[in-house]
Amino acid sequence: MPISVSPGSPGGPKSHIIKFINCRVVKGDKLVNEDVWISSKSGKIIQSQIAFFEHQAIPDEIIDLGGRILAPGFIDVQMNGFAGFTFSHVPTDITEYVKGLRRVNRALVESGVTSYLPTFPSARGEVYHKVLPYCGPSGIARSPQDGAESLGAHCEGPFISPAKNGMHNLDVLKEAPGGFQDMLDCYGPSNLQPKHDSNDVLNPAIRMITAAPEVAGVASAIPDVVDRGIVFAVGHSEATYEQMKSAMESGSTMVTHLFNAMLPLHHRNPGIFGVLGQGDKLQRPYFGIIADGVHLHLTSVVIAWNAHPDGFILVTDAMHPAGLPDGNYDWTNGEYFVKKGNVLTLNDTDTLAGVTVPLINCVNNFYNAAGVTIPEAIKPVTSTPAKMLGLEKTKGCLEHNADADLVILSEIQKDNRKTLQVDEVWKFGAMVFKRQI
């Protein structure tokens, strides 16, 4: 049984250092048997040699993980809502919005998610202006009790193709004849204004924008978007291979939920998917995959991973009933969702409205379908999304001076299915969730 012991002498000065031993640590593509030291004071991972030899510091606490897996905290870059809260819903009383965000942050960590992008489906400008300021990067206080942190908002629309709108309201979709100025007007100039954080990383309120490059004026806006430290993702799009390639040349580095809401692969027009296998000089993009078993056949998931493993990012695209019991949940314009298990249908019909699968379930679906190693299964929710966001030095890794956002996992095998189970979650060097046995 894993144990926790304190080596320090009673009454002695505290080092605020915690040492994890007897653990299998995710390092790159390998599981490494080594100790991990963290500081509960700085909320960072620390190098044991520096702490011990240079500062003569010894841990206040040693935690024996009993051979379990120690991984970086998970990152979900596409999530529309959670725990009954929808990011794009504006209440009359804005204090209720803030309370809802706090509820999401505290509930999310139970699934291993320590960082995320609150995602906004296509909406009217007033929605963005009112609530995006509350959804920007939230980790500046480095407060573990706050739970998961926002890394900035993901605006999925409204500059998308009306032919590939999915669940997005056609009435709010926009073109951008004025180029980037139209995006400034839509989202609000302050939400697109880059700010440098303590690590000298650009930190605008909006971290990612999903748009369709073939929509009028959108392609010309791409350089202005990426110059502000914002990821430009292509999605909900009828873009051809050539249009996608041109978007990449302008600075696009991401594809939103590959396969869904885009032209299918065709032998004469490979479309957006074609750039994953293109062999010319452009760096291939990152891409999101919803491996919930509903949005995509799991064989399609494996095909995408084989095409470009280093760009493969697992996302949930979760809706607000995620984390709640089965039942009916209000949506918009008098409509409602019916939640049965992890599937949402619209108004008691068979129309699929979304899913509520936790990110760890997507990891396990991919893990079993692709037959990959544990590090390969965890990489799409840790180091790969961190690199896509330009945060690879602080998130998604267990290197010295990275944030001490940790997930402790155990392995379970039942009926020929392997499952990774979230046992504990640590945020900024403090435990924020422990599974009840």
Number of C-alpha atoms within 10 A of each C-alpha: 6 11 10 14 12 13 11 15 9 8 6 8 10 14 18 17 24 23 21 20 23 18 22 22 24 22 18 14 13 13 17 14 16 12 18 23 24 29 23 19 13 16 23 23 26 23 15 19 12 12 18 12 10 9 10 10 17 20 22 19 18 20 18 18 20 15 16 18 25 28 26 30 29 30 29 29 30 26 25 22 25 25 21 16 20 23 25 22 15 15 10 8 8 13 10 12 20 13 11 18 24 16 17 24 22 19 18 23 26 23 22 31 28 30 29 24 24 29 28 25 18 25 23 17 16 13 17 20 16 14 18 24 17 17 23 22 21 17 16 9 7 17 16 21 13 19 28 31 30 24 26 27 29 29 27 24 24 31 29 28 26 20 12 18 20 14 12 18 14 17 11 14 17 22 18 19 14 14 17 19 15 18 23 16 12 20 22 19 12 14 21 20 16 18 13 11 12 8 10 8 13 18 23 24 25 29 29 26 26 26 25 29 29 20 19 17 20 23 23 17 20 25 17 17 21 18 12 17 22 28 23 30 29 30 31 31 27 24 21 20 20 15 17 25 21 14 24 22 14 17 19 25 21 25 24 27 25 25 23 18 18 25 19 16 15 10 8 7 14 18 22 25 23 20 21 20 13 15 9 8 6 11 13 20 20 23 31 27 27 28 28 28 16 14 16 16 12 19 14 14 23 18 12 21 20 14 16 16 18 18 22 23 31 30 29 26 24 25 25 23 28 27 21 15 12 15 12 17 17 14 16 8 6 7 11 17 25 21 23 14 14 19 19 27 18 18 17 13 11 10 11 15 18 23 25 25 24 23 26 23 18 20 24 21 21 27 22 16 15 18 13 13 13 18 19 20 22 28 27 28 27 25 27 26 28 24 17 18 19 16 18 17 17 21 27 30 27 28 19 18 18 21 26 30 31 26 26 23 21 16 12 10 9 7 5 7 12 15 19 20 19 20 19 21 29 24 29 27 26 20 17 19 21 14 10 6 4
